[in-house]
């Protein structure tokens, strides 16, 4: 087996890894649910390479993410549900259908520019998907029956909170402006204080979640993505802590030996450093 630029070689490699008698024991015992966390992790690593501007890493991480797609397709092929080619056909069909203004004839191109065409196309896709599920004897409501059930459960919690709020807002269930949400956050903080005073772990967790949800809502009204904002803060924290680490190391000491007061003083230096 030799490396190749052809996608078929990657498909062959995955099939070999999953071969019952001659494949890799670890790969053979995996299923969709056990591989899903790796799929999410690889997507994050792609985003990380992009954020760092490292194109060498981006090439490698995109390969890792592609492997995840091939992995899932191989497992589906083993059960007779679909194969990698079906995945490719599905996405190419969707992209062509959703861009009639690019891929259609002159009449379709004009119609594709019309307001609301995107929603009409998605509605058509949903109807076709429903019919296909009925034909297979499955529940047609594949993502649940509630208005918000189409928001994926597997999204990062902050992102899912944003998506849930955005969808609820489409039908008018929303704050009219940002200011009242600050009051709501203060209310949630007060309820969290009460829960902390009681010492009830479950209630503390619940109130803490309510507070975070309200903060995400505030960010949405401020046109800020909470996930992106927190990502920036995470990097700022990492950079400042690294400043503290290097400063302590320069004295011949270590983080473990430094006192909190020493680290706090260096932290303040890091905040003012450019």
Steps between C-alpha positions, in 0.01 A plus 500: 500500500654831389394861568302672228330829413193300394213484752441137405827403669382648830174305466701182436715563807194546721340184362822312579510639852142382556548155343371246758793258496796704378419855607603706801334369820432852628344621173287187469331544836399864445151618408335832415460608862859425598644677195276809525713669773809464279310657210415803713857520632645495147268783394630707791859424403428625147365823649804527725742468206308774319508727805878451526549558128694173474430367150719192546293402801181592316586257219560221751195579711273512195631153417413382851150647462458337159597169657208540741258535208644192335485312832129569549426417136685168530300400806176594322604296196559197722139519619369558147372851569720715277857532371748784453378559145149558634638765739670677209187477286284637781712809557552570128124471445436736788753760384372500142138519615568783746684711243272515193635851436840337436428158353155534340385617158421867440147470640623310806780752554249784508264312731788404726565865578141553616440579866398195699636249247747358754220424744288341223788274398564392859128430548504283189804311632327447833190361329710260291693388808174438683367289213823300487482427872139390471596267215760339727247454778661764722349783701476788250584751771867398514609787724204497735157653480553831681580834338849508655582131455688555174781672692766225536555372852868431430589867447724664761270622777562872440440462126187294556365762742552763230329287233203427727459868580530602135234252393261599780551863398368423151152459644527803726610330823778747576605807691447824308839641604814414695446711815232279665726198456754660736223508761430134424867413549502680835184308594667171408810593701275566799338157461845344473602670825193354669582153367858532624372597844287185508789285384276298268726368221221433248343842556839672473562329167154597376532866597853521362369370167218758504756774554714382208193477275409860584856616428487331157172681435664831586783426261251422223330837544840669496572320168771293669554126467553373856712208380730734307512754782592235755757357261669840489495525879644149530793602280549822696509299824750255351727781378498682833560184698792416273643845582475413870661161436794648309551774760513247783727273301740794446545526877602135522177404674196302378125544486461240774727694736360847427245651737163627387606859581809461280296363213235771540765774482640352181148459364443872539826560313378270224177698470689823444761345270455557128 
